[in-house]
């Protein structure tokens, strides 16, 4: 009997463009008005974009259940905030899970996977790297345990009361 929770985490590919993906959150889903991964394929470096998009796929069904989109800013964060501005950074642009699979732990799994990649980047470059993201203020509990702190609060007309969260991942002494 197949394991119903078997998953795969991988980069998006051109072949994924027609795959359905919506979270049920109108503000989040404005990034992909087609209701598919088409817009995310276009955002990814594989298709000339500036982001790396990772998919969480439930392998027993082939269902794309989550995605994370990141931009590497190792020449300096592209955000006007004194704490991270012009520092080597990785911007977590989006992390989302389809509506029927929300609140099942898949979002936290996807976030942990991203942190594995971030720590690998720190090790590969041998430098400290800031990780930051923007989120609705009421979603900060989702990011508890990452070590991030709120560094800026603001109001966004699409998202409402929002924050920027960030923290610095240091290289480990001795490798």
Secondary structure as the mmCIF struct_conf table of DSSP 4:
data_model
#
loop_
_struct_conf.conf_type_id
_struct_conf.id
_struct_conf.beg_label_comp_id
_struct_conf.beg_label_asym_id
_struct_conf.beg_label_seq_id
_struct_conf.end_label_comp_id
_struct_conf.end_label_asym_id
_struct_conf.end_label_seq_id
TURN_TY1_P TURN_TY1_P1 UNK A 4 UNK A 5
STRN STRN1 UNK A 7 UNK A 11
HELX_RH_3T_P HELX_RH_3T_P1 UNK A 14 UNK A 16
TURN_TY1_P TURN_TY1_P2 UNK A 17 UNK A 18
BEND BEND1 UNK A 19 UNK A 19
STRN STRN2 UNK A 20 UNK A 20
BEND BEND2 UNK A 24 UNK A 24
HELX_RH_AL_P HELX_RH_AL_P1 UNK A 26 UNK A 29
HELX_RH_3T_P HELX_RH_3T_P2 UNK A 30 UNK A 32
TURN_TY1_P TURN_TY1_P3 UNK A 33 UNK A 34
BEND BEND3 UNK A 35 UNK A 35
STRN STRN3 UNK A 36 UNK A 36
BEND BEND4 UNK A 37 UNK A 37
HELX_RH_AL_P HELX_RH_AL_P2 UNK A 38 UNK A 43
STRN STRN4 UNK A 44 UNK A 44
HELX_RH_3T_P HELX_RH_3T_P3 UNK A 45 UNK A 47
TURN_TY1_P TURN_TY1_P4 UNK A 48 UNK A 48
BEND BEND5 UNK A 50 UNK A 50
STRN STRN5 UNK A 51 UNK A 51
STRN STRN6 UNK A 52 UNK A 58
TURN_TY1_P TURN_TY1_P5 UNK A 59 UNK A 62
STRN STRN7 UNK A 63 UNK A 73
TURN_TY1_P TURN_TY1_P6 UNK A 74 UNK A 75
STRN STRN8 UNK A 77 UNK A 77
BEND BEND6 UNK A 78 UNK A 79
TURN_TY1_P TURN_TY1_P7 UNK A 82 UNK A 84
STRN STRN9 UNK A 85 UNK A 85
TURN_TY1_P TURN_TY1_P8 UNK A 86 UNK A 86
BEND BEND7 UNK A 87 UNK A 87
STRN STRN10 UNK A 89 UNK A 97
HELX_RH_3T_P HELX_RH_3T_P4 UNK A 99 UNK A 101
TURN_TY1_P TURN_TY1_P9 UNK A 102 UNK A 103
BEND BEND8 UNK A 104 UNK A 105
HELX_RH_AL_P HELX_RH_AL_P3 UNK A 106 UNK A 125
TURN_TY1_P TURN_TY1_P10 UNK A 126 UNK A 126
BEND BEND9 UNK A 127 UNK A 127
STRN STRN11 UNK A 129 UNK A 136
HELX_RH_3T_P HELX_RH_3T_P5 UNK A 137 UNK A 143
TURN_TY1_P TURN_TY1_P11 UNK A 144 UNK A 145
BEND BEND10 UNK A 146 UNK A 146
STRN STRN12 UNK A 149 UNK A 156
TURN_TY1_P TURN_TY1_P12 UNK A 157 UNK A 159
STRN STRN13 UNK A 160 UNK A 169
HELX_LH_PP_P HELX_LH_PP_P1 UNK A 170 UNK A 172
TURN_TY1_P TURN_TY1_P13 UNK A 173 UNK A 174
#
